[in-house]
Amino acid sequence: MDDGLATGVTARAACKAMRAAGAAVTVLAVPVGAARTIAEFQKNHVADLVVCLRTPKRFRAVGAHFAVGWVRPGRLADWLLG
């Protein structure tokens, strides 16, 4: 899982590492991605399954597709820890 797929460098490395570690199946799930990168990942079988919820026509950057402001690290920890 990643926050989105722009160039895919990080996700490609993660999928490669999981395969090298012996993963039987690799699944990459992202909420948003560049259509070209998603298509390339599917064509080249970077993961066994690539799931992307949105591929906007005008994809610029992953962060441009989220309406979330800055969150202090302490606040994030509070949310995650309940």
C-alpha positions as CSV (number, residue, x, y, z in Angstrom):
1,M,0.0,0.0,0.0
2,D,1.2,3.5,-0.8
3,D,-0.3,7.0,-0.6
4,G,-0.3,7.2,-4.4
5,L,1.7,6.3,-7.5
6,A,3.4,9.1,-9.5
7,T,6.7,7.6,-10.9
8,G,6.4,4.4,-9.0
9,V,10.0,4.2,-8.0
10,T,9.3,3.4,-4.3
11,A,6.4,1.0,-5.0
12,R,8.5,-0.8,-7.6
13,A,11.3,-1.3,-5.1
14,A,8.9,-2.5,-2.4
15,C,7.3,-5.0,-4.8
16,K,10.7,-6.3,-5.9
17,A,11.8,-6.6,-2.2
18,M,8.6,-8.6,-1.3
19,R,9.1,-11.0,-4.2
20,A,12.8,-11.4,-3.2
21,A,11.6,-12.2,0.4
22,G,9.5,-15.0,-1.0
23,A,6.0,-13.4,-1.1
24,A,3.6,-15.8,-2.8
25,V,1.5,-13.0,-4.1
26,T,2.1,-9.3,-4.4
27,V,-0.7,-6.7,-4.3
28,L,-0.1,-3.0,-4.7
29,A,-3.0,-0.8,-3.6
30,V,-3.1,3.0,-4.0
31,P,-5.9,5.6,-3.8
32,V,-4.6,7.6,-6.7
33,G,-2.0,7.2,-9.5
34,A,-0.8,8.4,-12.8
35,A,-2.6,6.5,-15.5
36,R,0.7,5.9,-17.4
37,T,2.4,4.5,-14.3
38,I,-0.5,2.2,-13.4
39,A,-0.7,0.9,-16.9
40,E,3.1,0.3,-17.0
41,F,2.9,-1.6,-13.6
42,Q,0.1,-3.8,-14.9
43,K,1.8,-4.5,-18.3
44,N,5.1,-5.4,-16.7
45,H,3.6,-7.4,-13.8
46,V,5.4,-5.3,-11.2
47,A,2.9,-6.8,-8.7
48,D,0.5,-9.7,-9.2
49,L,-2.4,-7.3,-8.7
50,V,-2.4,-3.5,-9.0
51,V,-5.4,-1.7,-7.5
52,C,-5.8,2.0,-8.0
53,L,-9.1,3.9,-7.1
54,R,-8.5,7.0,-9.2
55,T,-6.4,7.9,-12.2
56,P,-7.1,11.6,-12.8
57,K,-6.6,13.0,-16.3
58,R,-4.6,15.9,-14.9
59,F,-2.3,14.0,-12.5
60,R,0.5,16.3,-11.2
61,A,1.6,15.0,-7.9
62,V,0.1,12.5,-5.3
63,G,-0.3,15.2,-2.7
64,A,-2.4,17.4,-5.1
65,H,-5.2,14.8,-4.8
66,F,-5.7,14.9,-1.1
67,A,-7.6,17.6,0.9
68,V,-5.6,17.1,4.1
69,G,-3.7,19.8,5.8
70,W,-0.5,19.5,7.8
71,V,-0.8,17.2,10.9
72,R,1.6,17.5,13.7
73,P,3.4,14.2,14.4
74,G,2.1,14.1,18.0
75,R,-1.5,14.4,16.8
76,L,-1.0,11.7,14.2
77,A,0.3,9.4,17.0
78,D,-2.7,10.2,19.1
79,W,-5.0,9.2,16.2
80,L,-3.2,6.0,15.5
81,L,-2.9,4.9,19.2
82,G,-6.5,5.7,19.9
